[in-house]
Amino acid sequence: MAAPDPHTHPHAFLEHLYRAAVQRALPLHNTAAFLPQPPKGRTVVLGAGKAGGAMAQAVEALWPAQAPLSGLVVTRYHHVPPRPAGLAQRIEVVEAAHPVPDAAGLEAAQRILQLTQGLTSDDLVLCLISGGGSALLTLPADGLTLQEKQRINRDLLDSGANIGEMNCVRKHLSRIKGGRLAAACAPAKVVTLTISDVPGDDPSVIASGPTVPDASTCADAVAILQRYGIEVPAAIMAKLQHGQLETPKPGDPVFEGHEVHLIATPQQSLEAAAAAARAAGVEAHVLSDEMEGESREVGKVHAALARAVALRGQPFRKPCVILSGGETTVTVRKAPEGAPRGRGGRAGEFCLGLVQALQGQPGVWALAADTDGIDGMEENAGACVGPETLSRALSLGMKVDQYLARNDAYGFFRLLDDLVITGPTHTNVNDFRAMLVL
């Protein structure tokens, strides 16, 4: 599809780049090269993540029709793609809650663990892992209830902890994450296909690494809980402090012969967007696929870069597109007295910080969106920003700092009709940010 003219339709052009990034990460385009040969025995497919439904369909489409195939994958509610006509379903797909786990996710995790019973060395376990799997594949450690796990998860999400820190805690409070699923599959061979949604593409962090060794420790988890003031039941804290909830480590023979393949990454999607921009005659620059930090502050840094390009032609010459990815964080503040609790996610808060720092800079447009199509817990993928955003908001009596104070990016951009709404994309390579400077 031809790109819209960036000079006359800048927001449509940025949405075109976003679609190119998402398209590059779709499972059906990336799975075939990594599928193993069918084994002598059974092939059992197990998986979790926002891309789980699409990954399962890709395997069903590509796996030999005569070879046995069964299994269970859990994905987020409403993230199962329409089934192509004529494609027989051989892998069951169930839905559960994200980002806070629910009883459906607990039941799915229990069933997935049960499917590992009776496996032999002739069998193959094909694990399909993508972002979101930490919440979707929830099986609390002994002595921890689902309700307690939900509360800890909410506290982690609100704390400002980065994804590596959150998943370190999640791994040590689980009976299935942090390599424990792979251990349960022994003696079968495990091949993990994963779509990365984390800075650095570390498989042990993606969905809390249920099938790979975990180098983090109980002591690390304790330090993170204390750093962010997150409470856990005293009995669980005692187990952590005594190392009783330790995960399988690198070098453990349980992982011998296992394979892990990254089938889609954030960098690949950013490069696809850059290629789409260049095809339209606009130079593109990829800053990094590993950006972390407070979303609003990352937005301010991006604004400083865009202003330098717009005003001085440094470090890039305009016209150009500036791309970045990664996983920023939002520390949820207590809403001011009498103000409603804000709604929104990382992409929206990035855009609010960008608007605040750009101060209506002419010639700069931007889009930030989550590649799974959902920013936080709302129906939007993200938001758009342009030179008129600040003045339009002020004309409606909307002050950026007030919306930032209550983390209400969704409310801000909804009133301006600048939300980006795509629906679930059926993949997930995390944050996508694009700035167009003309």
PyMOL commands that set and color helices and strands:
alter all, ss='L'
color gray80, all
select helices_A, chain A and resi 10-24+27-29+32-34+52-62+103-114+133-136+146-159+163-172+180-185+206-208+218-227+234-241+253-255+266-279+295-312+346-358+389-395+400-405+409-415
alter helices_A, ss='H'
color red, helices_A
select strands_A, chain A and resi 43-48+70-76+92-96+124-130+189-195+259-264+283-286+320-326+364-370+382-385+419-420+431-437
alter strands_A, ss='S'
color yellow, strands_A
deselect
rebuild
show_as cartoon
